[in-house]
């Protein structure tokens, strides 16, 4: 059977249109989760088992949420001769929360234009809002997140312990924490990654100032 050229052209155009629709549909799909705050800590104060233990916790929580195929690192710095900067171990971005909202597009965007890091959009791996609610209003009682990091994402170098002995101490030392809700008492805008130190590294020390040993996890791929 002879097929007329106009029909062939129409078929070709239709094929292109179908491809474009398919690509558009793919583009409209929300991105995979790439950042979350841990729903639970390890329960041993500042002792996370070092960076390796913290990374393993991130990986396990992500796997529980169905994203174990991605590689996850904790947003934590260490100090000393082999200091590690948190900003250097989290990949290049972009990173979306569990609802598909892009929280930051790059490492620089994360540290210098991070307006999406707040109690509304900072979610745990299960998509739960960071701040719980009391009578409909957000509860900011628990807001600290372990980072050991300066505001630009780099390690502290002044010799003072800001990482609970590189995340191995549940007794002596201190941990630098950020505020995942971005509130400091009643003042909004508190840094998400570097707000204050803790009075010690026990679990009780962390809880006393508004923490629970939680930390941020980022997909590095």
Buried (B, 14 or more C-beta within 10 A) or exposed (E): EEEEEEEEEEEEEEEEEEEEEEEEEEEEEEEBBBBBBBBEBBEBBBBBBBBEBBBBBBBBBBBEBEBEEBBBBBBBBBBEEEBBBBBEBBBEBBBBBBEEBBBBEBBEBBBEEBEBBBBBBBBBBEBEBBBEEEEEEBEBEBBBBBBBBBBEBBBBEEEEBBBBBBBBBBEEBBBBBBBBBBBBEEEEEBBBBBBBBBEBBBBEBBBEBBBBBBBBBBBBE
